[in-house]
């Protein structure tokens, strides 16, 4: 377990310090700009996940959210649908397993 400290640029939280691990990271776009989306799993925190969005090449330019496994709408809004799907599947969140099954089933029938 590593210790992470984030000070959000938008001031939603003053400082976020937690012990945990990086679950997954992927590239995405927001407002036509390239971002790196990351999801961290926390240890001994009220919210089990912290989401992080950093503008590619400018890691100091970012925002964060605290979230739970059932916050799929919040994660979709924050990360964007594609990145939320990728990150939450990597975190083994139950709701996102179901979303992946129809595509897998279609691929298997071709």
SULDAKA-V223555 format. One record per backbone hydrogen bond with DSSP energy under -1.0 kcal/mol. CO is the residue of the C=O (numbers start at 1). NH is the residue of the N-H. E is the energy in kcal/mol with one decimal. If there is no record, write none. Layout:
BEGIN
((CO | NH | E) (CO | NH | E))
END
This chain:
BEGIN
((2 | 20 | -2.7) (4 | 18 | -2.3) (6 | 16 | -3.1) (16 | 6 | -2.9) (18 | 4 | -3.2) (19 | 43 | -2.5) (20 | 2 | -2.6) (21 | 41 | -2.7) (24 | 39 | -2.3) (26 | 37 | -3.2) (28 | 35 | -3.1) (30 | 33 | -2.0) (33 | 30 | -2.2) (34 | 56 | -2.4) (35 | 28 | -2.5) (36 | 54 | -2.4) (37 | 26 | -2.4) (38 | 52 | -2.6) (39 | 23 | -2.8) (39 | 24 | -1.4) (40 | 50 | -2.2) (41 | 21 | -2.3) (48 | 42 | -2.8) (49 | 67 | -2.5) (50 | 40 | -2.8) (51 | 65 | -1.8) (52 | 38 | -2.8) (53 | 63 | -1.6) (54 | 36 | -3.2) (55 | 58 | -2.7) (58 | 61 | -2.5) (60 | 62 | -1.0) (61 | 55 | -2.2) (62 | 9 | -1.3) (63 | 53 | -2.5) (65 | 51 | -2.5) (67 | 49 | -1.8) (68 | 71 | -1.7) (71 | 75 | -2.5) (72 | 76 | -2.5) (73 | 77 | -2.3) (74 | 78 | -2.1) (75 | 79 | -3.0) (76 | 80 | -1.7) (80 | 84 | -2.6) (81 | 85 | -2.3) (82 | 86 | -2.1) (83 | 87 | -2.8) (84 | 88 | -2.6) (85 | 89 | -1.9) (86 | 90 | -1.9) (87 | 91 | -1.3) (88 | 93 | -2.4) (89 | 92 | -1.8) (93 | 96 | -1.1) (93 | 97 | -1.0) (94 | 98 | -1.2) (95 | 99 | -1.2) (96 | 100 | -1.1) (100 | 104 | -1.8) (101 | 105 | -2.7) (102 | 106 | -2.3) (103 | 107 | -2.3) (104 | 108 | -1.8))
END
